[in-house]
């Protein structure tokens, strides 16, 4: 069997193992279990990367995507991302230490409209700094007397960041490239640079200014110029964020079906102390957010316009915790330019930036307390119902100034993101897969 023939028959998968203390073969490493079912030629050529050990600024430039996988070496969340033939998958699924094997599917960025501005019209003036309408709408400038997010580490899981942009160069402190075959963590599509600008474009006297103008930004490149986010790269990106103690993780992408591996990684990131923020999606759904926004412990964000009305294509319902500006939002673009985006991809970074402002003002707070500050101080909107906390738009529009300026620590139970948990089980057709267990929003 040649390497080429074996690759052509292989499909990308994500293998979730039982925690090590629950395994029947505790002395056998999970990667050894995977390699045992593979052909000799493929297992010899396969390279499994420990993303958590990748140093800042590293990439997977010279690696062949078909021969590269990821090994998440966390005892409570052991995961291997690789490629298997149908026969190898059947063999491995019967192993007593394997919890679930999932298809490695693509997640999609949550922008509906992305426009790169022409050279003249709509550009910020170079001689003056512009506060974008979305940043002003959630009252970020009113928070800057309390905090500008200085020292707060925010990871942008996306297409990378163009750190040569004048508005971003001062705040991008590193990152990692986790897409095999790409040269660095630098953006080659524009989506990640846009999100980074909303969160933390610097106050440099020109161009745009973001939500938290002194924040520390990290580019975690989990997608190339196709703007499709593979599940394996997202899992590896979260693993890197945990290892490098990221405090806020911004994710403007999603998928329609739950993934057990992704859910477990979000759980681990929360347990490490991070605030997770994700876009709700743009499928015009009333039934709830996409994943990972729909998971509990993840702040799901939907989009509104400048009149506080829901963007018609934005998902609402279960899993949506907050809303933020997401229509004609202006931010940074590639090669020093600027661009406008519409969709929940544009809304989520506003909340990530608000989290950085709140944390900069409350330096000794936990991630749970930061989430509580954001939810408790959100501005209820009419569409959410009489109590302002109905199922469609969550707790309302994020208010960065109120969250940053809040003086009192919460006395009662902390508010937590709503949404669903996920477990492995049998579906209605008797197939074992990830199943969502919905929980009512508080």
QUIZILIN-V169844 format. One record per pair of residues at least 6 apart in sequence whose C-alpha atoms are under 6 Angstrom apart, sorted by the first residue. I is the first residue (numbers start at 1). J is the second residue. D is the distance in whole Angstrom. If there is no record, write none. Layout:
((I & J & D) (I & J & D))
This chain:
((9 & 85 & 6) (10 & 83 & 5) (10 & 84 & 5) (10 & 85 & 4) (11 & 83 & 5) (11 & 84 & 6) (12 & 82 & 6) (12 & 83 & 4) (12 & 104 & 5) (13 & 81 & 6) (13 & 82 & 6) (13 & 83 & 6) (13 & 102 & 6) (13 & 103 & 5) (13 & 104 & 5) (14 & 80 & 6) (14 & 81 & 5) (14 & 101 & 6) (14 & 102 & 5) (14 & 104 & 6) (15 & 79 & 6) (15 & 80 & 5) (15 & 101 & 5) (16 & 79 & 5) (16 & 99 & 5) (16 & 100 & 5) (17 & 78 & 5) (17 & 97 & 6) (17 & 98 & 4) (17 & 99 & 5) (18 & 97 & 6) (18 & 98 & 6) (18 & 99 & 5) (19 & 75 & 6) (19 & 76 & 5) (20 & 75 & 6) (23 & 97 & 5) (35 & 43 & 6) (37 & 88 & 6) (46 & 67 & 5) (47 & 68 & 5) (48 & 68 & 6) (48 & 69 & 5) (48 & 70 & 5) (48 & 71 & 6) (49 & 70 & 5) (49 & 71 & 6) (50 & 70 & 6) (50 & 71 & 5) (51 & 236 & 5) (51 & 240 & 6) (52 & 239 & 5) (52 & 240 & 4) (52 & 243 & 5) (56 & 174 & 6) (56 & 175 & 5) (56 & 176 & 5) (57 & 174 & 6) (57 & 175 & 5) (57 & 176 & 5) (58 & 176 & 5) (59 & 176 & 6) (59 & 177 & 4) (59 & 184 & 5) (60 & 180 & 5) (60 & 181 & 6) (61 & 181 & 4) (61 & 182 & 5) (61 & 183 & 5) (62 & 181 & 6) (63 & 180 & 5) (63 & 181 & 6) (65 & 180 & 5) (69 & 81 & 5) (69 & 82 & 5) (70 & 80 & 6) (70 & 81 & 5) (71 & 80 & 5) (72 & 78 & 6) (72 & 79 & 5) (81 & 232 & 6) (104 & 231 & 6) (105 & 231 & 6) (106 & 228 & 6) (106 & 229 & 5) (106 & 230 & 4) (106 & 231 & 6) (107 & 228 & 6) (107 & 229 & 5) (107 & 230 & 6) (107 & 254 & 5) (107 & 255 & 5) (108 & 228 & 5) (108 & 253 & 5) (108 & 254 & 6) (109 & 252 & 6) (109 & 253 & 4) (110 & 252 & 6) (110 & 253 & 5) (110 & 281 & 5) (110 & 344 & 6) (110 & 345 & 5) (111 & 342 & 6) (111 & 343 & 5) (111 & 345 & 5) (112 & 342 & 6) (112 & 343 & 5) (113 & 341 & 5) (113 & 342 & 5) (114 & 340 & 6) (114 & 341 & 4) (115 & 339 & 6) (115 & 340 & 5) (116 & 339 & 4) (117 & 339 & 5) (124 & 207 & 5) (126 & 206 & 5) (126 & 207 & 6) (127 & 206 & 6) (128 & 206 & 5) (129 & 205 & 5) (129 & 206 & 4) (129 & 207 & 5) (129 & 208 & 6) (130 & 208 & 5) (131 & 209 & 5) (134 & 325 & 5) (135 & 211 & 6) (138 & 399 & 5) (138 & 400 & 6) (139 & 400 & 6) (139 & 401 & 6) (140 & 211 & 6) (140 & 400 & 5) (140 & 401 & 6) (142 & 401 & 5) (143 & 401 & 4) (146 & 361 & 6) (147 & 357 & 5) (147 & 360 & 5) (147 & 361 & 5) (148 & 212 & 5) (148 & 213 & 6) (148 & 214 & 5) (148 & 357 & 6) (149 & 212 & 5) (149 & 214 & 5) (149 & 215 & 5) (149 & 356 & 5) (149 & 357 & 5) (149 & 360 & 5) (150 & 214 & 5) (150 & 215 & 5) (151 & 215 & 6) (151 & 216 & 6) (152 & 215 & 6) (152 & 216 & 6) (152 & 356 & 6) (153 & 216 & 5) (153 & 246 & 5) (153 & 247 & 5) (154 & 217 & 5) (154 & 247 & 6) (154 & 248 & 5) (154 & 249 & 6) (155 & 218 & 5) (155 & 249 & 5) (156 & 219 & 5) (156 & 220 & 6) (156 & 250 & 5) (157 & 220 & 5) (157 & 251 & 5) (158 & 192 & 5) (158 & 221 & 5) (158 & 222 & 6) (159 & 187 & 5) (159 & 192 & 5) (159 & 221 & 5) (159 & 223 & 5) (159 & 224 & 6) (160 & 185 & 5) (160 & 186 & 5) (160 & 187 & 4) (160 & 192 & 5) (160 & 219 & 5) (160 & 221 & 4) (161 & 186 & 5) (161 & 187 & 5) (161 & 192 & 5) (161 & 193 & 5) (161 & 219 & 6) (162 & 186 & 5) (162 & 187 & 5) (162 & 193 & 6) (163 & 169 & 5) (165 & 336 & 5) (167 & 201 & 5) (167 & 202 & 5) (168 & 201 & 5) (171 & 216 & 5) (171 & 217 & 6) (172 & 217 & 5) (172 & 218 & 6) (173 & 217 & 6) (173 & 218 & 6) (174 & 218 & 5) (175 & 218 & 5) (175 & 219 & 4) (175 & 220 & 5) (176 & 185 & 5) (176 & 220 & 5) (177 & 184 & 5) (177 & 185 & 4) (177 & 221 & 5) (178 & 221 & 6) (178 & 222 & 6) (178 & 233 & 6) (179 & 222 & 6) (185 & 221 & 5) (188 & 225 & 5) (189 & 225 & 5) (190 & 333 & 6) (190 & 334 & 6) (193 & 333 & 6) (194 & 331 & 5) (194 & 332 & 5) (194 & 333 & 6) (195 & 349 & 6) (197 & 210 & 6) (197 & 331 & 5) (197 & 332 & 5) (198 & 210 & 5) (198 & 331 & 6) (198 & 349 & 6) (199 & 210 & 5) (199 & 211 & 5) (199 & 212 & 6) (199 & 349 & 5) (199 & 353 & 4) (200 & 210 & 5) (200 & 211 & 6) (200 & 212 & 5) (200 & 213 & 5) (200 & 215 & 6) (201 & 209 & 5) (201 & 210 & 4) (201 & 213 & 6) (202 & 209 & 6) (202 & 213 & 4) (203 & 209 & 6) (203 & 213 & 6) (211 & 353 & 5) (212 & 353 & 6) (212 & 357 & 6) (222 & 229 & 6) (222 & 233 & 5) (222 & 234 & 6) (223 & 229 & 5) (242 & 269 & 6) (247 & 274 & 4) (248 & 274 & 5) (248 & 275 & 5) (248 & 276 & 6) (249 & 276 & 5) (250 & 277 & 5) (250 & 352 & 6) (251 & 278 & 5) (252 & 278 & 6) (252 & 279 & 5) (252 & 345 & 5) (254 & 290 & 6) (254 & 291 & 5) (255 & 290 & 6) (255 & 291 & 5) (256 & 290 & 5) (259 & 434 & 6) (260 & 434 & 5) (273 & 367 & 6) (274 & 367 & 6) (275 & 367 & 6) (276 & 298 & 5) (277 & 298 & 6) (277 & 299 & 5) (278 & 293 & 5) (278 & 300 & 5) (278 & 348 & 6) (279 & 293 & 6) (279 & 300 & 6) (279 & 301 & 5) (279 & 344 & 5) (279 & 345 & 6) (279 & 348 & 5) (280 & 289 & 4) (280 & 290 & 5) (280 & 293 & 6) (280 & 300 & 6) (280 & 301 & 5) (280 & 302 & 5) (280 & 315 & 6) (281 & 290 & 6) (281 & 314 & 6) (281 & 315 & 5) (281 & 344 & 6) (282 & 313 & 5) (282 & 314 & 4) (282 & 315 & 6) (283 & 313 & 6) (283 & 315 & 6) (284 & 313 & 4) (284 & 314 & 5) (284 & 315 & 5) (285 & 315 & 5) (286 & 316 & 5) (286 & 317 & 6) (287 & 317 & 5) (288 & 316 & 5) (288 & 317 & 4) (288 & 318 & 4) (288 & 319 & 6) (289 & 315 & 6) (289 & 319 & 5) (293 & 300 & 4) (294 & 319 & 4) (294 & 419 & 5) (295 & 419 & 5) (295 & 420 & 5) (295 & 421 & 6) (296 & 417 & 6) (296 & 418 & 5) (296 & 419 & 4) (296 & 420 & 5) (296 & 421 & 6) (297 & 417 & 5) (298 & 417 & 6) (299 & 321 & 6) (299 & 417 & 5) (300 & 319 & 6) (300 & 320 & 5) (300 & 321 & 5) (301 & 320 & 6) (301 & 322 & 5) (301 & 323 & 5) (301 & 348 & 5) (302 & 323 & 5) (302 & 344 & 5) (303 & 311 & 6) (303 & 314 & 6) (303 & 323 & 5) (303 & 324 & 5) (303 & 325 & 6) (303 & 326 & 5) (303 & 344 & 5) (303 & 347 & 5) (304 & 310 & 4) (304 & 311 & 5) (304 & 324 & 6) (304 & 325 & 5) (304 & 326 & 6) (305 & 325 & 6) (305 & 327 & 5) (316 & 392 & 5) (317 & 391 & 5) (317 & 392 & 4) (318 & 419 & 6) (319 & 418 & 6) (319 & 419 & 4) (320 & 394 & 5) (321 & 394 & 4) (321 & 395 & 6) (322 & 394 & 5) (322 & 395 & 6) (322 & 396 & 5) (322 & 397 & 6) (323 & 396 & 6) (323 & 397 & 5) (324 & 347 & 5) (324 & 397 & 6) (325 & 347 & 5) (326 & 342 & 5) (326 & 343 & 5) (326 & 344 & 6) (326 & 346 & 5) (326 & 347 & 5) (327 & 342 & 4) (328 & 340 & 6) (328 & 341 & 5) (328 & 342 & 5) (329 & 340 & 5) (329 & 341 & 5) (330 & 339 & 6) (330 & 340 & 4) (331 & 338 & 6) (331 & 339 & 6) (332 & 338 & 4) (333 & 339 & 5) (354 & 400 & 5) (358 & 403 & 6) (358 & 404 & 4) (361 & 404 & 6) (372 & 414 & 6) (372 & 415 & 5) (373 & 403 & 5) (374 & 403 & 6) (377 & 402 & 6) (377 & 403 & 6) (378 & 396 & 5) (378 & 397 & 5) (378 & 398 & 5) (378 & 399 & 5) (379 & 396 & 5) (379 & 397 & 5) (380 & 388 & 4) (380 & 396 & 4) (381 & 396 & 5) (384 & 390 & 5) (384 & 392 & 6) (384 & 393 & 5) (389 & 395 & 4) (418 & 441 & 5) (419 & 439 & 6) (420 & 437 & 5) (420 & 438 & 4) (420 & 439 & 5) (421 & 436 & 6) (421 & 437 & 5) (422 & 435 & 5) (422 & 436 & 4) (422 & 437 & 6) (423 & 434 & 6) (423 & 435 & 5) (424 & 433 & 5) (424 & 434 & 5) (424 & 435 & 6) (425 & 432 & 5) (425 & 433 & 6) (426 & 432 & 4))
